[in-house]
Amino acid sequence: MKHYLKRLFSDSAAFAIATFGNKFVAAMLVPVYTRNLDESGQLADWGITNNYTLILTYLCLLGTDAAMAFYFYDAKDEKDRKIYLTNAVMFSTGICLIFTFLALILGDKVASLVYQTKHDYSSLLLIATLATLFAIIIQHLLGYARYSRRVWLFNFFSMSYVIGSSLLSIVFVVMDKGVLGLFYGQLIGQGIVAVLLVIIFRHEFVLKPSKTHLHDLVRYGVPLLPTLVSFWVMTSVSQPIVYYLASIHHADIYAACLRLASMIVLITAPFQLAWRPFSMSIKDRDDAKELYGLVGRGLLVIGTFTIMLLTFFMKPFYQLFIGRPDLETGYLYVWALSLGTLFNVLHTVFGVGLLIKKQTQKISRAFIIAAVIYLLGNIVLVPLYAIWGAVTMSVVAYFIVIILVYIQNQKIYPVNFRFRSMMIYLLVYLIMMVGITWIQANHLSNQWIYYLLAFLIMAMTVFTSRLFSWQSLHRIGSFLPKLGGKR
């Protein structure tokens, strides 16, 4: 048992290298993008096209990538496993080829309706669709590499396709190719990596369609689509709503904010990668529920304090990264978008019992409900409050996910998260953050005094709300030696 747990954690750490590296490089390239995509609407157009490629990926995969994660281990033998891989790749690329044909025929007409700026995007949707086709092949083959524990092959090609495509995109953008240049870079970079992976995995393909295997993949994957679409709504729909119902200028600012707010993932991604195997590995311990409660409360406190500290210095940090006077007010919105991301990570902790008991459909239901509320909220609030409407709904929607997941989790696997204390803490936190935003927006002098006061109030709230006590902090330290010991 100890051997398998050790392997689980080492594999998670190894696979995390590519994930963290990709996100870090993407964050570091933000200043280059924002300074070169300096014409009105280009950042917003980039965001809308990314939204298109994301939903296109979901529609082409139809959950077959998740199905492969199951059937890789459920297959009868190696040949059976190869047949599943072949049918998954053929099915997904086949659907994407249909969308490619549609983009070839109708792409210019659709682009003229979708994009409200003066730029020539007649071939943009076709290029983006072709790039997505290669990305889908890469996703399937790298997934297969991950399941077969080819760690360094996965890391090398994952980083090659993400970082390589990004660097090629930068070249085209610097050459003044604009948004089209971004997707030229993706098309070339992802095309090269896809071809190399097909060559490497050529012996893994069994070139014969199998109705039975395809049926298995689709039957497993399609029920996941509502959850994926719900997640797409909550991560992507606000950008086009701001674009069409507020203004292109607001959409540019919002796109810049999202790029900067995504840097919080550098903190949350390692936790997400480690949490699932860690939570499953300790589920049979007598003190597992106590540990889950401590992790949930600890993540909330550490995450919110990190966002608050970043907000203190967000204005100069934002100006350094974004570097455009016309987008300078965007720093005000970053904390709310980052908080929404933190809430999204927290739901995996509050729903740990649903994962243990294999009732993940209840998590899916929570996301569907939240997505509907998020969509309706954006439609109502964005025309009235522009970006504030979008970022407010980001916080509200993910908070609803937390509440719904927590309620369902407590029914089947009660964990003492001290939820009432969490709600008190969050209420005080939101009041402090709104106050910080107000003094920043009004450019009050001696802002550091308010920052210090807000920080001290939150530190006291941690203990006065009984979220943590001094004894519980000592208790955390006492757990650490046990975690390395015999289970």
Sequence and secondary structure as in RCSB ss.txt:
>XXXX:A:sequence
MKHYLKRLFSDSAAFAIATFGNKFVAAMLVPVYTRNLDESGQLADWGITNNYTLILTYLCLLGTDAAMAFYFYDA
KDEKDRKIYLTNAVMFSTGICLIFTFLALILGDKVASLVYQTKHDYSSLLLIATLATLFAIIIQHLLGYARYSRR
VWLFNFFSMSYVIGSSLLSIVFVVMDKGVLGLFYGQLIGQGIVAVLLVIIFRHEFVLKPSKTHLHDLVRYGVPLL
PTLVSFWVMTSVSQPIVYYLASIHHADIYAACLRLASMIVLITAPFQLAWRPFSMSIKDRDDAKELYGLVGRGLL
VIGTFTIMLLTFFMKPFYQLFIGRPDLETGYLYVWALSLGTLFNVLHTVFGVGLLIKKQTQKISRAFIIAAVIYL
LGNIVLVPLYAIWGAVTMSVVAYFIVIILVYIQNQKIYPVNFRFRSMMIYLLVYLIMMVGITWIQANHLSNQWIY
YLLAFLIMAMTVFTSRLFSWQSLHRIGSFLPKLGGKR
>XXXX:A:secstr
 HHHHHHHHHHHHHHHHHHHHHHHHHHHTHHHHHHHS STTHHHHHHHHHHHHHHHHHHHHTTHHHHHHHHHHHS
SSHHHHHHHHHHHHHHHHHHHHHHHHHHHHHHHHHHHHH  SSS  TTHHHHHHHHHHHHHHHHHHHHHHHHTT 
HHHHHHHHHHHHHHHHHHHHHHHHTT HHHHHHHHHHHHHHHHHHHHHHHTGGG   S  HHHHHHHHHHHGGGH
HHHHHHHHHHHTHHHHHHHHT HHHHHHHHHHHHHHGGGHHHHHHHHHHHHHHHHHTTTSTTHHHHHHHHHHHHH
HHHHHHHHHHHHTHHHHHHHHH  GGGGGGGGGHHHHHHHHHHHHHHHHHTHHHHHTT THHHHHHHHHHHHHHH
HHHHHHHHHHTHHHHHHHHHHHHHHHHHHHHHHHHHHS     HHHHHHHHHHHHHHHHHHHHHHHTT S HHHH
HHHHHHHHHHHHHHTTS  HHHHHHHHHHHHHHTS  
